[in-house]
């Protein structure tokens, strides 16, 4: 009886060990591997991983050489979010930035530059397991996100008589309306 109990306990221990090991390896799957499984022809350019909604589960954000922007959510699902995010060759490469807009929420910003000197910005927030666009704008003199999560848009405000002045618009996340509020001289894209 003692031998049968020891054998059954050993078999049960192995079953629990292998069941647990399988779950751990699935949870630790690298973002690049998840993307390659669904889109084998994509070449990864940038990967950022962070918990942007404070649920103790990390999401990953991938930008590919072809300009496709993907989310890999906490459940491991790969979701195409946007396309055409490719900087012109003579400009800075595209970027992905994760930044805090409140103590409980972070947003993801994707920027890229194109001729003549424009910087395009898309800001996303996580909702219902996917990313939704919260802000889109272009700054012909640049776009900058400061340490407080404010988005600064710089652009040329052309004068009627010729020349231009530097204009700045500042966008701040409003937690009550769940929208960015603009101040200063700004141009928002829909």
TORLOGU-224683 format. One line per 10 residues: number of its first residue (from 1); their letters; for each residue x, y, z of C-alpha. Coordinates in Angstrom, 1 decimal. Example, Ala and Ser with C-alpha at 12.3 -4.5 7.8 and 13.67 -1.06 7.14 Angstrom:
// TORLOGU-224683
1	AS	12.3:-4.5:7.8; 13.7:-1.1:7.1
END
This chain:
// TORLOGU-224683
1	XXXXXXXXXX	0.0:0.0:0.0; 2.8:2.3:0.9; 4.5:1.7:-2.5; 1.3:2.4:-4.4; 0.8:5.7:-2.5; 4.4:6.8:-3.2; 4.0:6.0:-6.9; 0.7:7.9:-7.2; 2.1:10.8:-5.3; 5.2:10.9:-7.6
11	XXXXXXXXXX	3.0:10.7:-10.8; 0.7:13.4:-9.4; 3.8:15.6:-8.7; 5.0:15.1:-12.3; 1.6:16.0:-13.7; 1.4:19.2:-11.7; 4.9:20.1:-12.6; 4.4:19.7:-16.3; 1.1:21.4:-16.3; 2.6:24.4:-14.4
21	XXXXXXXXXX	5.7:24.5:-16.7; 3.5:24.7:-19.8; 1.6:27.7:-18.4; 4.8:29.5:-17.5; 6.4:29.1:-20.9; 3.2:30.3:-22.6; 3.1:33.4:-20.4; 6.7:34.2:-21.0; 6.5:34.1:-24.8; 8.5:37.0:-26.2
31	XXXXXXXXXX	6.6:39.7:-28.2; 8.7:39.1:-31.3; 7.8:35.4:-31.2; 4.1:36.2:-30.8; 4.3:38.6:-33.8; 6.3:36.1:-35.9; 3.7:33.4:-35.2; 0.9:35.5:-36.7; 2.9:37.6:-39.2; 6.0:35.6:-40.2
41	XXXXXXXXXX	7.1:38.1:-42.9; 7.2:41.2:-40.6; 10.6:42.5:-39.5; 10.6:44.1:-36.0; 12.1:47.5:-35.7; 11.0:48.6:-32.2; 9.5:46.8:-29.2; 8.3:48.5:-26.0; 6.7:46.5:-23.2; 4.9:48.1:-20.2
51	XXXXXXXXXX	1.8:47.8:-18.0; -0.1:50.8:-19.3; -3.4:50.3:-17.3; -2.0:49.2:-13.9; -3.6:45.8:-14.0; -0.2:44.1:-13.2; -0.1:42.6:-16.8; 2.2:43.9:-19.4; 1.3:44.9:-22.9; 3.8:45.0:-25.8
61	XXXXXXXXXX	3.9:47.5:-28.7; 5.8:46.7:-31.9; 6.6:48.8:-34.9; 7.9:46.9:-38.0; 10.1:47.9:-40.9; 7.0:48.0:-43.1; 5.5:50.7:-40.8; 2.9:48.5:-39.2; 2.2:49.2:-35.5; 0.9:46.3:-33.4
71	XXXXXXXXXX	-0.3:45.7:-29.9; 0.2:42.4:-28.1; -2.3:42.6:-25.3; -2.0:41.0:-21.9; -3.8:37.8:-23.2; -1.1:37.5:-26.0; -3.4:38.5:-28.8; -1.7:40.4:-31.7; -3.7:43.3:-32.9; -2.8:45.6:-35.9
81	XXXXXXXXXX	-3.4:49.2:-34.8; -2.0:51.4:-37.5; 0.0:51.3:-40.8; 2.2:53.6:-42.8; 4.4:54.7:-39.9; 7.7:55.2:-41.8; 10.1:58.1:-41.5; 11.7:59.6:-44.6; 15.3:58.4:-44.8; 16.9:61.8:-43.9
91	XXXXXXXXXX	14.9:62.1:-40.7; 15.0:60.6:-37.2; 13.6:57.0:-37.1; 10.1:56.4:-35.7; 9.7:56.1:-32.0; 7.4:54.5:-29.5; 7.1:56.2:-26.1; 5.0:55.1:-23.1; 4.2:58.0:-20.7; 2.0:58.5:-17.7
101	XXXXXXXXXX	-1.1:60.8:-18.0; -2.4:60.0:-14.5; -1.5:57.9:-11.5; -3.6:55.0:-12.9; -3.1:55.3:-16.7; -0.3:55.4:-19.3; -0.6:56.2:-23.0; 1.5:55.1:-25.9; 2.8:57.6:-28.5; 4.1:56.8:-31.9
111	XXXXXXXXXX	6.0:59.5:-33.8; 7.6:59.6:-37.2; 9.0:62.4:-39.5; 8.6:63.2:-43.1; 9.5:65.8:-45.7; 9.8:68.8:-45.5; 10.2:68.7:-41.6; 7.0:67.4:-40.2; 6.6:65.2:-37.2; 3.4:63.1:-37.0
121	XXXXXXXXXX	2.2:61.9:-33.6; -0.4:59.3:-32.7; -1.3:58.8:-29.0; -3.3:55.7:-27.9; -4.9:54.5:-24.8; -5.8:50.9:-23.8; -9.5:50.2:-23.8; -11.3:46.9:-23.9; -8.1:44.9:-24.7; -7.0:47.1:-27.7
131	XXXXXXXXXX	-5.6:50.5:-28.4; -7.9:53.4:-29.3; -6.6:56.7:-30.7; -6.7:59.5:-28.2; -4.8:62.2:-30.1; -3.4:62.7:-33.5; -1.4:65.8:-34.6; 1.4:67.0:-36.7; 4.1:69.6:-35.8; 6.1:71.0:-38.6
141	XXXXXXXXXX	8.6:72.2:-36.0; 8.4:69.1:-33.8; 6.4:67.3:-31.2; 7.6:66.7:-27.6; 6.1:64.9:-24.6; 7.3:66.2:-21.3; 7.9:64.4:-18.0; 4.4:65.4:-16.8; 2.7:63.7:-19.8; 1.9:66.9:-21.6
151	XXXXXXXXXX	2.1:66.9:-25.4; 3.8:69.9:-27.0; 3.1:70.7:-30.6; 5.4:73.2:-32.4; 4.5:74.7:-35.8; 5.0:77.6:-38.1; 2.3:80.2:-37.7; 2.7:82.1:-41.0; 2.2:85.9:-41.1; 0.2:87.6:-43.8
161	XXXXXXXXXX	3.1:89.9:-44.6; 5.5:87.0:-44.9; 7.6:85.0:-42.5; 6.4:83.0:-39.6; 6.3:82.9:-35.8; 6.8:79.7:-33.8; 3.5:78.6:-32.3; 3.1:76.1:-29.5; 0.1:74.1:-28.6; -0.1:72.0:-25.4
171	XXXXXXXXXX	-2.3:69.0:-24.9; -3.1:67.7:-21.4; -5.1:64.5:-20.6; -8.4:65.2:-18.8; -9.3:62.2:-16.6; -12.9:63.4:-16.2; -13.7:63.6:-20.0; -11.1:61.0:-21.1; -9.9:63.4:-23.8; -6.9:65.6:-24.5
181	XXXXXXXXXX	-7.6:69.3:-23.9; -5.6:71.7:-26.0; -4.3:75.1:-24.9; -2.1:77.8:-26.5; -2.0:77.9:-30.3; -2.7:74.4:-31.5; -3.8:72.5:-34.6; -5.5:69.2:-33.9; -6.1:66.5:-36.5; -9.2:64.3:-36.4
END
